[in-house]
Amino acid sequence: MQSMPAAISVTGLIKRYGDHQVVDGVDLEVQQGEVFAFLGKNGAGKTTTTEILEGYRTRDGGNVSVIGEDPATAGAEWRAKLGIVLQESRPLGALTVKETLRLYAAYFPNPHTVDDVVRLVGLEEQINQRAGRLSGGQVRRLDVGIALIGRPELVFLDEPTTGFDPEARRQFWDVISGLRDLGTTVFLTTHYMDEAQVLADRVAVLRDGKIAALGTPAELQALRGDVEIRFTLPPGLELAALPALSSQPRLTGGEVRVETTAPTADLAVLCSWAEARGLELPALTVERPTLEDVFLAISGETT
Amino acid sequence: MNMLVEQVRADLLAFSRRPETLFFTVFLPVIFLVLFEAIFGGQSVTLAGGDVIAQSYLQVPAFMVMGVISASFVALSITVVNRRETGIFKRVRGTPAPAWLLIAGQVVTSLVIALLMVIVMLALGSFAYGVRVEIGHLPWLVASVLVGAIAFSCLGMMLAALTPSTEAAPPLANVVVLPLYFISGVFVPVESLPTWLGNIAALLPVAPFVKVATWAYVPATTMPWRSLGLLIAWGAIGLIIASWRFRWTPRRD
């Protein structure tokens, strides 16, 4: 079967600032119509990589192709196929939603109508409100509207929901899901794993400028399939006093954690040990790690 | 072309909705003219050639020039820095819109506002203070205002390119322009300045602009070609430095 050309194809991407190699040999491929999430903590190189793909920054090495062209040399025709939401940018506060979208529509050869885009991002009620009077979540949706006005094949969203309350985030997710239904390719950077889990077909985790993990959310979760037994250490006891288990327990903030592939056996040992001493194990739980835990482990953050 | 019309339309709308820029650009020069007329309107000035004229003939074109500079230099530089630092320029550079559009949008917008200032000042001078431009001199006035507005737009772009932040933009623009108004015949007739100060001012961009515009109101026997040339030279310097230092992205990038 002949597959469609990839929307984004990157091999061996390198970017240096002085002596510091911010992006250190990144390879990735994003298929057409895919929602691809790019994760990493602050400073991992997400925005730098994204801005190289968008054509804002030059690179120091590697090959990059974004919808068939090298962003470093591509021109206006290529930019007409992109929609870009920058990490830090605000629309002009003095213009209304409608006026803003009308202006951006004039930049593109074959734009959507303003009304269609307003509906797509759910700003019907705010259409005549000035951007300066919108809430943070509404401004971000207007930002996405601006990115969509030119009928893009590929949309870049750089940390679109940072600083949102849960309600605003959920509304925003609906907008992105709507894009997927339109067949638009979405390249999303975020440092929220739950966002990637809800929205993304595939996730790449960036750590110190390198891809530390790449796969579907389910595949990433399987990377740390261990079950974790957790309980609060009873007062007056040391970690060393616990019975031998299939793996070494860890103590974080008074909470004992045991990562195990044999939860039943370990629980039996723990419980009979506790019962024999008349101890209760407070807050005893057995959990599968969430994708958040997996992400934190891969991206190098401590839990 | 449609792109430019939309751009100018949006820029003008945005301009008209910012009370602070509207006040400083449009109303302040008008308020100044009204106050100066109330205080010095009845006085006469003896020109270098010995002719005696009402001071109003110098004040009306002087504050017209102030209005044009407010629009093309002060408001323009503040807006450009603001658009750059809020990421709006960067964002538009990510669309197919050509780079010149953003510059042209700003310059044409400031030209429109400058033209509005000229009309307001012409009308005010003519109807309130009886200071008229002969019909035959109107083309000169329009041309000199146009040249001045473009030259100061270039200087405004230069200032924007050298201004580090949104906060610094308004004070910087005013620090540059206010002292120049004092020594260039806007607030004080050049005739009453010490010679050395007048000589310095004559080389800076505001005095030549005032001189060129005043000629339409008070035609001397000699045409102010030298001043016009100086004005154009300043515009060229502004343009060169602006294109050398100009950036689309915020400082922090």
Interface residues (C-beta under 8 A of the other chain):
Chain A: E54 G55 Y56 A76 E77 R79 A80 L82 I84 L86 E88 S89 R90 P91 L92 A94 L95 E99 T100 R102 L103 Y104 A106 Y107 F108 P109 R130 I146 G150
Chain B: N2 M3 E6 Q7 R9 A10 L13 A14 R17 R18 R83 T86 G87 I88 K90 R91 V92 R93 G94 T95 P96 A97 P98 L101 T249 P250
